[in-house]
C-alpha cells in the first residue's frame, strides 16, 4: 500500500513539474541574420513568460563585438545577441544597432514564415525613412553602413498593420 502511495506521489510531482516547465516556456522567439558580404551575425529576440526586460542569464546572450560587422540589440540588458523579454508587453520594441566598416552593403534577413502568429512585426529604419512589414518582406538592405533600427512587435488584436 505504501509503495502505491509513493508511486502515486512521484507521478503527481512529475506532472506538476512538467506543467510548470511547459508554462515557463510559453512565449516565442525569432532570428535576424545581419550580413555584409561573407561576414554574418545572427541575433535572436522574443518573449517568454519567465523572462524580464533586463539581462537574464537564462535567456539573454551578451554581444562580443569585434570585426568589420557589428550588430546587437541594445537596451535594458546592455548589448545583446539574444534578447528575450517578458511576455505580455505589447507593443514591445528592440533597438538594433548595426555598424559595418567592410565597404559592403548590409542586409538584414529573417524567415517571415516562422514569425509567430497573433503578432505584427515591423522593422523601422528612421535614417532610411522606412517601415517594413516583416511578415510580408524577408530582407532589408541598409541605406547607411551604420544604423539604429527598431523591431516593433504588436499584438494583432491591439491594432497595427493587419
N, C-alpha and C positions, 0 to 999 in steps of 0.2 A: 504494500500500500504506500509506504513512504517513498519507494522507488518511483511509483507512478506520479506521485505529487511532485517529486523532484524533476522528473522528465517534463511534466506539465509546466512547471515554473521556468525551466530552461527554454522551452518552446515559446512561452509568452514573452519572456525577456528578449528573446531573439526577434520576435515580431515587433516589439516596441523599439528596439534598436534599429531594425530595418526601416520602420516607418519614420523614425526621426531622421535617419540618414536620407531617405527619399525626400522628406520635407526640406532638409537643409540644402539639398542640391537643386531646389526649384529655382529656375532662372534661365538665362540664355547667354550665349557668347558668340561673337563674330570676329572675323580676322580681316586685317588690311595688309596688303603687300605694297611696300613703298620701294620703288626701284629707279635706278639711274644707270642705264646700260646693264652691265653684268652684276652690279652691286645691288643687294637687296636687304631689306629689313622687314621682318614680319612683326606686326603688332596685333594684339587682341584687346577687345573691350566687351563689356557686358554687365549684367546684373545678376546677383544671387541673393537669396533670402537672408543668408547669414553673413553677408559682406557688409562693410561700412564704406563710407565715402572718403576715408583716409587710407593710409598704407596698411594693407592686410597682408601679413606674411603668408597666409594660406593661399591667397589668390593673386596678389599683385607681384610683378617682377620688375625690379629696378632696371632702368636702361643703362647700359655701359656704352657711352657714346664715344666713338672714335672713327677715323677714316674719312673718306670723301662724301659719304652719305650718312646723315644723322637724322633719325626720326624717333619721336617719343611723345607720349601723352604727358601733359603737364597739368598740375592742379594740386589738390589736397594731399596727394601721395608722393609728390616730387616728380621726377622724370621717370616714366614707366614704359616698358614694352608691353606689359599686360596690366590693364586697369579694370578691375571688376568692382562695381559699385553696389550699393544697397538696392534691393528690388523694390519696386513700387513708387519710385520717384519719377514722374514724367511731367513735363519734359525733363530729360537728362541730357547734359552736354559734356563732351570730351574735347578738350583743346589739344590739337595735334600740331606739333612744331616740327618742321622739316627744313633741313639745310643741306645743300649739295654744293661741293666745290669741284666736282669732276667735269663740269662743262657739258654734261649730257642732260636731256630733258628728264624731269622727274615725273614718274607716273605712279598713281595710287590705284590699285585694283582690289576687287573683292568679288565674292561669289553671291550675286544678287538672289539666286535661288535658295541659298542657305540662310538668308536673313529670316529671323523668327517671325511667325505670323502674329498679327494683332498690333504691330507697331509700324510707324512711318520712320524711315531713316533718311536723313538729309546730310549732305556734305556741303558746308558753307565755306566759300573762299572769298573773304572780304576784299583782298587785293585784286583778284580777278573778277570781282563782282558777279560771282556765280553761286547758284544754289542747285545742287544736283540731287535728284530723287534717286537714292541708291538702289531701290528695288526695280528701277527702270533702266538704269545705266550701270555698268560694272567697271568703269575705268574713268579716271580723270587725270589729265596732264596739267601740271602746274605752269602758270604763266611766268613765275619767278623761281629761281633756284632756292630761295629761302622764303618760307611762307608759314603763316599761322592759320590753321583751318579749324573748323568746328564740326564735330559729328553730333548731330542733334537727333534724339530719339523721342518720339511722342507716341502715346497710346492712340490707336485709331479712333477709339470712342471719345477722345477728348478733342477731336477736331484734327486739323492738319491737312495733309495733301489729299487724302482719299476720302 
